[in-house]
């Protein structure tokens, strides 16, 4: 009797351990994903409290770095940190990442100025870049082979859940104070840290693995940051100004140096071999362009409702939430009803549907509040489009990569997504400048038009991700 019950007890213990690892890793991924959406809703409140728009205060473009600094650092460090985890241990880097993210979140909440907040947001991004790729690696190693695909789907789905809950959660927290948007990370991060220290096991590491190219990461971060600087300051410096074009020129120089270094480094941030895979190359371009539009579209809607219509943060959060809620629903229905549809076609259709939503918003939004007749129709159309396009951009990008390149390819796709966020937010502030309230409406409309054109370009790029037909056998 004892010999029969003993394996059952061990099996139950093993299943509990796997569930604990799943909760810890998915919780960490959810925490970093949620951050994007809650900060967007709190953006205007942060600016008002920190003196944005005052004669002696920072400009709205300066405030954009609260979003851009986070995205730039995550984009630059995601791939190198994934490789550092292989060399020094996933558990060690995961615990370090959660610790840094949690401590930086507390520092963000205590910030008394825009640039102090920007600095701690960059530190927060270091933690996110460390804990996000390692969380997936830890989860995969804890699961048996037959359950790994389900585990990856659950881990990936938290991004959609964060998108659906983020605006509402951000509105609720900002109603108390924008500082709660960051403070909420402290108890959750501490809980994840304590649980991870108990349930995540040490694994063998490869001390002979090549060191990641941290200088290359710095070059790509500098290129993205200088591009954002030129765009954000173009309204102040002028499009023909020397400082504007100096920023653009230096961004190009750093991008070229990054490409040269990547071609020679044994462990580059972006392996040139990845870009020789045609479907992956076009997927990166489609992801980049799609997310330029996505980031700007999300923020411009929040700013329009708060600055033009006078919505409070709570009302804005719930008003925005309906679009992201459609993303997981659309993705699930697409998988069920069109299981054999080519990802390239779904990306193309989804991008064009999103473009239609942007056109509706650009043409129907006015100074008088019209949520049901103006914002909601365009936002719902956009949510359906994102549900069609974004999951397939993520899934289809690594489809044709060899298994040895799949993890790095996923990191590069995530990098493209983050750089898209940076460029999208920067273009928005280039168009709006220092205008706020009704004075910014013209710039907001222009952004929706630009977003629609970018989505058409993303649809065209998605066609390149389709596999060429195989030549007939002789």
Residue pairs with C-beta under 8 A, 6 or more apart in sequence:
17 142
17 199
18 142
18 143
20 195
20 198
20 199
21 138
21 139
21 142
21 199
21 200
22 139
22 142
22 151
22 154
23 195
24 135
24 138
24 192
24 195
24 196
24 199
24 200
25 135
25 136
25 138
25 139
25 155
26 135
26 139
26 154
26 155
26 158
27 188
27 191
27 192
28 94
28 97
28 98
28 131
28 132
28 135
28 192
28 196
29 132
29 135
29 136
29 155
29 158
29 159
30 158
30 161
30 162
31 101
31 185
31 188
31 189
31 192
32 101
32 128
32 131
32 132
33 158
33 159
33 162
33 163
33 166
34 162
34 165
34 166
34 169
35 70
35 124
35 128
35 185
36 70
36 162
36 166
36 421
37 162
37 163
37 165
37 166
37 167
37 169
37 170
37 298
37 324
38 166
38 167
38 169
38 170
38 173
38 174
38 181
39 46
39 66
39 67
39 70
39 170
39 181
40 67
40 166
40 167
40 170
40 298
40 299
40 302
41 166
41 167
41 170
41 171
41 174
41 302
41 313
41 316
41 317
41 320
42 170
42 173
42 174
42 178
42 181
42 313
43 63
43 66
43 67
43 299
43 302
43 303
44 302
44 303
44 306
44 307
44 313
45 174
45 178
45 313
46 52
46 63
46 66
46 117
46 178
47 53
47 60
47 63
49 178
50 57
50 58
50 63
50 111
50 112
50 113
50 114
50 117
51 57
51 58
51 114
52 58
52 59
52 60
52 62
52 63
52 114
53 59
53 60
53 434
53 436
58 113
58 114
58 115
59 236
59 434
60 429
60 432
60 433
60 434
60 436
61 232
61 233
61 235
61 236
61 429
61 433
61 434
62 114
62 115
63 114
64 228
64 232
64 425
64 426
64 428
64 429
65 114
65 115
65 118
65 121
65 228
65 232
66 114
66 117
66 118
66 121
67 299
67 421
67 422
67 425
68 225
68 228
68 232
68 421
68 422
68 425
68 426
69 118
69 119
69 121
69 122
69 125
70 121
70 122
70 124
70 125
70 128
71 125
71 418
71 419
71 421
71 422
71 425
72 122
72 125
72 221
72 224
72 225
72 228
72 418
72 419
72 422
73 122
73 125
73 126
73 129
73 221
74 125
74 128
74 129
74 132
74 414
74 418
75 220
75 221
75 224
75 414
75 415
75 416
75 418
75 419
75 422
76 129
76 217
76 218
76 220
76 221
76 224
76 269
76 415
77 125
77 126
77 129
77 130
77 217
77 221
78 129
78 132
78 133
78 411
78 414
78 415
78 418
79 133
79 212
79 217
79 269
79 270
79 408
79 411
79 412
79 415
80 212
80 213
80 214
80 216
80 217
80 269
81 93
81 97
81 129
81 130
81 133
81 134
81 212
82 133
82 134
82 137
82 407
82 408
82 411
83 209
83 210
83 211
83 212
83 267
84 93
84 212
85 93
85 94
85 133
85 134
85 137
86 205
86 206
86 209
87 205
87 206
87 207
87 209
87 211
87 212
88 205
89 202
89 203
89 205
90 134
90 137
90 138
90 141
90 200
90 203
91 134
91 138
91 196
91 200
91 201
91 202
91 203
93 130
93 131
93 134
94 130
94 131
94 134
94 135
94 138
94 196
94 200
95 193
95 196
95 197
95 200
96 127
96 130
97 126
97 127
97 128
97 129
97 130
97 131
97 132
97 134
98 127
98 131
98 189
98 192
98 193
98 196
99 127
99 189
99 193
100 123
100 124
100 126
100 127
100 130
101 124
101 127
101 128
101 130
101 131
101 185
101 189
102 127
102 185
102 186
102 189
102 190
102 193
103 127
104 120
104 121
104 123
104 124
104 126
104 127
105 124
105 182
105 183
105 185
105 186
105 189
106 182
106 183
106 185
106 186
107 120
107 123
108 117
108 120
108 121
108 124
108 182
109 179
109 180
109 181
109 182
109 183
109 186
110 179
111 117
111 120
132 414
133 407
133 411
135 155
136 152
136 155
137 407
138 200
139 151
139 152
139 155
140 148
140 151
140 152
141 203
142 201
143 151
156 394
157 328
160 324
160 327
160 328
160 331
160 391
161 328
163 324
163 327
164 321
164 324
164 325
164 327
164 328
165 321
166 321
166 324
167 316
167 317
167 318
167 319
167 320
167 321
167 324
168 317
168 318
168 321
169 317
170 181
170 313
170 317
171 312
171 313
171 314
171 315
171 316
171 317
171 318
172 314
172 317
173 180
173 181
173 184
174 180
174 181
174 313
174 314
174 317
175 312
175 313
175 314
209 267
210 266
210 267
211 267
212 267
212 269
213 261
213 262
213 265
213 267
213 268
213 269
215 261
216 258
216 261
216 262
216 265
216 268
216 269
217 269
219 254
219 255
219 257
219 258
219 261
220 254
220 255
220 258
220 269
220 415
222 250
222 251
222 254
223 251
223 252
223 254
223 255
223 258
224 251
224 419
224 422
224 423
225 422
226 247
226 248
226 250
226 251
226 254
227 247
227 248
227 251
227 422
227 423
227 426
228 422
228 423
228 425
228 426
229 247
230 244
230 245
230 247
230 248
230 251
231 423
231 426
231 427
231 429
231 430
232 426
232 429
232 430
233 243
233 244
233 247
234 241
234 244
234 430
235 429
235 430
235 432
235 433
235 434
236 433
236 434
237 243
237 244
238 244
258 269
261 268
262 268
262 269
262 270
262 271
262 272
263 272
269 412
269 415
270 412
270 415
271 405
271 408
273 405
274 280
274 281
274 401
274 405
274 408
274 409
274 412
275 281
275 284
277 400
277 401
278 464
278 468
279 396
279 397
279 399
279 400
279 464
279 465
279 466
279 467
280 397
280 398
280 400
280 401
280 409
281 464
282 461
282 462
282 463
282 464
282 465
283 393
283 396
283 397
283 413
283 465
284 397
284 412
284 413
284 416
285 416
285 461
285 464
286 347
286 351
286 393
286 458
286 461
286 462
286 464
286 465
287 393
287 397
287 413
287 416
287 417
287 420
288 416
288 417
288 419
288 420
288 423
289 420
289 454
289 455
289 457
289 458
289 461
290 347
290 351
290 354
290 389
290 390
290 393
290 420
290 454
290 455
290 458
291 416
291 417
291 418
291 420
291 421
291 424
292 420
292 421
292 423
292 424
292 427
292 451
292 454
293 354
293 358
293 424
293 450
293 451
293 452
293 454
293 455
293 458
294 354
294 386
294 390
294 420
294 421
294 424
295 420
295 421
295 422
295 423
295 424
295 425
296 424
296 425
296 427
296 428
296 447
296 450
296 451
297 354
297 358
297 361
297 382
297 424
297 447
297 448
297 451
298 320
299 424
299 425
299 428
300 428
300 444
300 447
300 448
301 320
301 361
301 375
301 379
302 316
302 320
303 440
303 444
304 365
304 375
304 441
304 444
305 311
305 315
305 316
305 319
305 320
305 371
305 375
306 312
306 313
306 316
307 436
307 437
307 438
307 440
308 367
308 437
308 438
308 440
308 441
308 444
309 368
309 369
309 371
310 369
311 319
311 369
319 371
319 375
320 379
322 376
322 379
322 380
322 383
323 379
323 380
323 382
323 383
323 386
324 383
324 386
325 383
326 380
326 383
326 384
326 386
326 387
327 383
327 386
327 387
327 390
328 387
329 387
330 383
330 384
330 386
330 387
330 388
331 387
331 388
331 390
331 391
334 341
334 346
334 387
334 388
334 391
338 346
342 466
343 392
343 393
343 395
343 396
343 399
343 465
344 392
344 396
344 462
344 463
344 464
344 465
344 466
345 466
346 388
346 389
346 392
347 388
347 389
347 392
347 393
347 396
347 458
347 459
347 462
347 465
348 459
348 460
348 462
348 463
349 388
349 389
349 459
350 384
350 385
350 386
350 387
350 388
350 389
350 390
350 392
351 385
351 389
351 455
351 456
351 458
351 459
351 462
352 385
352 455
352 456
352 459
353 381
353 382
353 384
353 385
353 388
353 389
354 381
354 382
354 385
354 386
354 389
354 455
355 385
355 451
355 452
355 453
355 455
355 456
355 459
356 381
356 385
356 452
357 378
357 379
357 380
357 381
357 382
357 383
357 385
358 378
358 382
358 448
358 449
358 451
358 452
358 455
359 378
359 448
359 449
359 452
360 377
360 378
360 381
361 374
361 375
361 378
361 379
361 382
361 448
362 445
362 448
362 449
362 452
364 370
364 373
364 374
364 375
364 377
364 378
365 374
365 375
365 378
365 441
365 444
365 445
365 448
366 374
367 438
367 441
385 455
389 458
389 462
393 413
393 462
394 410
394 413
396 465
397 409
397 410
397 413
397 465
398 405
398 406
398 409
398 410
398 413
400 467
401 409
424 451
427 447
427 450
428 443
428 447
431 443
431 444
431 446
431 447
431 450
432 440
432 443
432 444
432 447
433 443
435 443
